[in-house]
């Protein structure tokens, strides 16, 4: 796959958090319109990589590039160097981030949480009605508890709200950290269906996940991290078929 096909690229990215050197030269390519799984043992640097992309932590060395939209006449747009951009400016590119802790505003209602993420809307009536109905179909709990405080939702319902909030407006890139963590199997399957539908609409997705079933069903490409570096990248199908490679990189077979 050529570089022009990648929406997001990390080249030699190092990230320090205080005195700690977490990322040690991460090279990562996220193909446009595909779902890339970022795998690795706990502490490998996956969450730090996502937070560095979003500008929540800044790279001390290396480059984060974002290719932007394509045009029929011009093809892929030149990649922007967003390495040191502030988070709000990165979000304005059409990038949404769902952190592992979900980032729900517990004292606000579900509706108010959704409105906060919809920059073009000041009240519920301003939300895109067709898109809202689509989200309600993906995540019925969002509609059911529309006027309830978000803090009173179950863990699975909060995760649905977190993802729904991220897609309340069209996005170019969706970055999600462990969406299935702690969820019941039925809710995990619902989440898989939702991401599959998003991918079918051409949304590029970068997803950290420990649930192997989730990874195998959704992933197009995979990158495996260890000790702050990407130590393997390729197709998810090839990785799923190679038990020896899985054991050497993850300590277990899928």
Beta strands, then each sheet from edge to edge (+ up, - down):
strand 1: 6-17
strand 2: 20-31
strand 3: 35-40
strand 4: 59-66
strand 5: 70-71
strand 6: 75-76
strand 7: 80-81
strand 8: 95-98
strand 9: 173-177
strand 10: 204-208
strand 11: 221-226
strand 12: 229-235
sheet 1: 2+ 1- 4+ 7-
sheet 2: 8+ 9+ 10+ 3+ 11+ 12-
sheet 3: 5+ 6-
end
